Amino acid sequence: MGNAVIVTTQMPPDQARALRAAVRAQYRTSLNEHWYADEYRHVPEKARHERILEKFPVMAAQISLLAALSLSLKAVKQS
């Protein structure tokens, strides 16, 4: 990913946990909405998630954000 956007921020762990929970809830709602949409009805379940992420880049970004938040929170907890 040569032209990736890098975002750096600092926040207290309680804010990071709250943000992670909010993004996770939003992602689950979006995934559920698209998962059962007519457009993906005939896409095999194993390929459906990837197909949804291809069409909705905000959801792919949410996954990246969730991973970064979880990793950062884990690092703070271990220190």
CNS distance restraints for C-alpha pairs under 8 A (distance, minus, plus):
assign (resid  11 and name CA) (resid  15 and name CA) 6.24 0.50 0.50
assign (resid  11 and name CA) (resid  16 and name CA) 6.40 0.50 0.50
assign (resid  12 and name CA) (resid  16 and name CA) 6.38 0.50 0.50
assign (resid  13 and name CA) (resid  17 and name CA) 6.06 0.50 0.50
assign (resid  13 and name CA) (resid  73 and name CA) 6.61 0.50 0.50
assign (resid  13 and name CA) (resid  76 and name CA) 7.80 0.50 0.50
assign (resid  14 and name CA) (resid  18 and name CA) 6.15 0.50 0.50
assign (resid  15 and name CA) (resid  19 and name CA) 6.03 0.50 0.50
assign (resid  16 and name CA) (resid  20 and name CA) 6.03 0.50 0.50
assign (resid  16 and name CA) (resid  69 and name CA) 6.53 0.50 0.50
assign (resid  16 and name CA) (resid  73 and name CA) 7.38 0.50 0.50
assign (resid  17 and name CA) (resid  21 and name CA) 6.15 0.50 0.50
assign (resid  17 and name CA) (resid  69 and name CA) 7.75 0.50 0.50
assign (resid  17 and name CA) (resid  73 and name CA) 7.67 0.50 0.50
assign (resid  18 and name CA) (resid  22 and name CA) 6.20 0.50 0.50
assign (resid  19 and name CA) (resid  23 and name CA) 6.07 0.50 0.50
assign (resid  20 and name CA) (resid  24 and name CA) 5.94 0.50 0.50
assign (resid  20 and name CA) (resid  66 and name CA) 5.96 0.50 0.50
assign (resid  20 and name CA) (resid  69 and name CA) 6.44 0.50 0.50
assign (resid  20 and name CA) (resid  70 and name CA) 7.59 0.50 0.50
assign (resid  21 and name CA) (resid  25 and name CA) 6.13 0.50 0.50
assign (resid  22 and name CA) (resid  26 and name CA) 6.19 0.50 0.50
assign (resid  23 and name CA) (resid  27 and name CA) 6.00 0.50 0.50
assign (resid  23 and name CA) (resid  62 and name CA) 6.59 0.50 0.50
assign (resid  23 and name CA) (resid  66 and name CA) 7.15 0.50 0.50
assign (resid  24 and name CA) (resid  28 and name CA) 6.13 0.50 0.50
assign (resid  24 and name CA) (resid  62 and name CA) 7.79 0.50 0.50
assign (resid  24 and name CA) (resid  66 and name CA) 7.09 0.50 0.50
assign (resid  25 and name CA) (resid  29 and name CA) 6.21 0.50 0.50
assign (resid  26 and name CA) (resid  30 and name CA) 6.24 0.50 0.50
assign (resid  27 and name CA) (resid  31 and name CA) 6.01 0.50 0.50
assign (resid  27 and name CA) (resid  59 and name CA) 6.40 0.50 0.50
assign (resid  27 and name CA) (resid  62 and name CA) 6.78 0.50 0.50
assign (resid  27 and name CA) (resid  63 and name CA) 7.99 0.50 0.50
assign (resid  28 and name CA) (resid  32 and name CA) 6.02 0.50 0.50
assign (resid  29 and name CA) (resid  33 and name CA) 6.15 0.50 0.50
assign (resid  30 and name CA) (resid  34 and name CA) 6.21 0.50 0.50
assign (resid  30 and name CA) (resid  59 and name CA) 7.77 0.50 0.50
assign (resid  31 and name CA) (resid  35 and name CA) 5.68 0.50 0.50
assign (resid  31 and name CA) (resid  52 and name CA) 7.88 0.50 0.50
assign (resid  32 and name CA) (resid  36 and name CA) 6.59 0.50 0.50
assign (resid  33 and name CA) (resid  37 and name CA) 6.58 0.50 0.50
assign (resid  34 and name CA) (resid  40 and name CA) 7.47 0.50 0.50
assign (resid  34 and name CA) (resid  52 and name CA) 7.07 0.50 0.50
assign (resid  35 and name CA) (resid  40 and name CA) 6.55 0.50 0.50
assign (resid  35 and name CA) (resid  41 and name CA) 7.83 0.50 0.50
assign (resid  35 and name CA) (resid  48 and name CA) 7.24 0.50 0.50
assign (resid  35 and name CA) (resid  49 and name CA) 7.60 0.50 0.50
assign (resid  35 and name CA) (resid  52 and name CA) 7.71 0.50 0.50
assign (resid  36 and name CA) (resid  40 and name CA) 6.84 0.50 0.50
assign (resid  36 and name CA) (resid  41 and name CA) 6.54 0.50 0.50
assign (resid  37 and name CA) (resid  41 and name CA) 6.43 0.50 0.50
assign (resid  40 and name CA) (resid  48 and name CA) 6.67 0.50 0.50
assign (resid  43 and name CA) (resid  47 and name CA) 6.56 0.50 0.50
assign (resid  43 and name CA) (resid  48 and name CA) 5.61 0.50 0.50
assign (resid  44 and name CA) (resid  48 and name CA) 5.95 0.50 0.50
assign (resid  45 and name CA) (resid  49 and name CA) 7.36 0.50 0.50
assign (resid  47 and name CA) (resid  51 and name CA) 6.25 0.50 0.50
assign (resid  48 and name CA) (resid  52 and name CA) 6.18 0.50 0.50
assign (resid  49 and name CA) (resid  53 and name CA) 6.28 0.50 0.50
assign (resid  50 and name CA) (resid  54 and name CA) 6.20 0.50 0.50
assign (resid  51 and name CA) (resid  55 and name CA) 6.50 0.50 0.50
assign (resid  52 and name CA) (resid  56 and name CA) 6.08 0.50 0.50
assign (resid  53 and name CA) (resid  57 and name CA) 5.90 0.50 0.50
assign (resid  53 and name CA) (resid  59 and name CA) 6.01 0.50 0.50
assign (resid  53 and name CA) (resid  60 and name CA) 5.47 0.50 0.50
assign (resid  54 and name CA) (resid  60 and name CA) 7.80 0.50 0.50
assign (resid  56 and name CA) (resid  60 and name CA) 7.06 0.50 0.50
assign (resid  57 and name CA) (resid  61 and name CA) 6.19 0.50 0.50
assign (resid  58 and name CA) (resid  62 and name CA) 6.16 0.50 0.50
assign (resid  59 and name CA) (resid  63 and name CA) 6.41 0.50 0.50
assign (resid  60 and name CA) (resid  64 and name CA) 6.51 0.50 0.50
assign (resid  61 and name CA) (resid  65 and name CA) 6.16 0.50 0.50
assign (resid  62 and name CA) (resid  66 and name CA) 6.03 0.50 0.50
assign (resid  63 and name CA) (resid  67 and name CA) 6.20 0.50 0.50
assign (resid  64 and name CA) (resid  68 and name CA) 6.21 0.50 0.50
assign (resid  65 and name CA) (resid  69 and name CA) 6.07 0.50 0.50
assign (resid  66 and name CA) (resid  70 and name CA) 6.05 0.50 0.50
assign (resid  67 and name CA) (resid  71 and name CA) 6.07 0.50 0.50
assign (resid  68 and name CA) (resid  72 and name CA) 6.08 0.50 0.50
assign (resid  69 and name CA) (resid  73 and name CA) 6.04 0.50 0.50
assign (resid  70 and name CA) (resid  74 and name CA) 6.08 0.50 0.50
assign (resid  71 and name CA) (resid  75 and name CA) 6.24 0.50 0.50
assign (resid  72 and name CA) (resid  76 and name CA) 6.27 0.50 0.50
assign (resid  73 and name CA) (resid  77 and name CA) 6.14 0.50 0.50
assign (resid  74 and name CA) (resid  78 and name CA) 6.30 0.50 0.50
assign (resid  75 and name CA) (resid  79 and name CA) 6.43 0.50 0.50
